[in-house]
Structures are given as structure tokens and as C-alpha cells.
Amino acid sequence: MSGKDFSDDTSNIIDDIGEWSLKKYDLIKHYTEIFSTGMSKKWPNRIYIDLFCGTGRAQVREIKKDAETSPILALMVKKRFSQYIFCEIDEKRLNSLKTRVIQVR
């Protein structure tokens, strides 16, 4: 992240990311779906941990497109994880994420 923040219509912070991040989040989305589904019978309790998770939403600076980021993508998998641990040091970013998590759950 560049350190630049945007706000959405709810006054929550939206992280600023580069266009390359779309590929990264696409891979995260597919990997979490494959892992959670594939391991659900082997490990009925699966924990998703996301360090430096950000706000759950970002704007791609080059094309001004909004995208869900890893914490929200992990919450959207079909076979949900048993527990989610999201770590974010910045309190404003964490509060924005908390609001989005409630909306997804």
C-alpha cells in the first residue's frame, strides 16, 4: 500500500493498491476456496489467519476500481473456515475492516 487512503460512502477507509494486486487477490480467492473445500473433511476445524490484513477493500489507483481484499475474500468461501483471525496494527483500518466483516457475515 502506498499509505494513501480513500473513503467509501460509509466513511470507512479503503486501501490504495497497485493494479498488480488484482492478480494477487485473485490467487488468494482461489487458494482459500480450494484449501477450505479440499481440507474440510480432513480437518473439520480450519483457522484462517491474515497478518497485516488491511481494511478488506481497496481501490486500484491506475484504474480507480474497487476490489475486495484477502479478509473479505476469505469470508466469502463456500466452506467457511471455523475461525478467522485478522491482524491489523492501524486502528482506523481495523475499524473499517470490522464494519465490512459484519456486513459479509
N, C-alpha and C positions, 0 to 999 in steps of 0.2 A: 504494500500500500504506500501511496505517496505521502501520507499524512494529511491529505486534503479530504475533507468530509463534505457530504451533501446531506440534505434532509428530505424526507419524503413528505407526503401530505399529512402525516400524523406527527410530525416533528421528530421522528426517530432518525438517528444517524444512518447514513448509507455510505459504506466504504467506497473509495475510489480505487479502481483496479485497471490494469492494462488489458488489452484485447487478448493476449496470450492466456490470461486467466480463465477464459471461457472453456478452453480445451482442458485445463486442469480440473475445473469443476465438473465438466462432462465425465472425465475419468473417475473422479470421486463418486459421482452419482452412480455410475455403472458398477464400480468396485463394491460400494456399500450394498447395493442391491444384490449382487452376485454372492457376496460373503454372507449377508444376513439370511438369504434364502437357502444357500447351499449348506450352511452350518446349523440351521435351525433344529434339525433332528439330532445332530451330534452334540451340540451344546445348546440346551434349551435357554440358558441364561447367557446372553451376549451383551457386552458393555461397549458402547461407542464413546471414545474419548477424543476430544478435539482441543488441542492446545493452541492458544493464540487464535481463537475462532472468529473473532470479529463480530460484526453486527447481524450476520445472517443474510444480508442483502448488500449488493454493491452496484455501482454504476461504472460501466466500461467507458473510460474517458474518451477514447478515439471515436466511438460511435454513439455515445450517450444512451446506451441500452442498459436497463436494469437486469440483474441476474440474482437468483438465489445462490448463496454460498454454502460451504460444507455443513454447518449445523442444521440448516433448514433442509438441505438435500437428504441428510441422514434421517431426519424425522419423517421424510416422505416415502421411505422404502415400504414395500408391501408387507414384508415380515419384519415388524418393528424389533428393534433391539430391546432388551429387558430394562436397560438403564442407559441414560445419556449423561455424560459429564462434559460440560462446556467450560473452558477456562479462558478468561479474558481479563487482563490487568486493568484496562481502562474502564472506569465505572460507567461513563456515558455510553460507551459501546455495549457494555454488558446489559445495561438497562434497555437499550434498543433491541438487543437480542431477546431478552426476557419477554418483551411485548410481542415479538414475532413468534416466539416459541408457543406462547399461549394461543395465538391465532391459528397455528398449524395443528396443535394437539386437539 
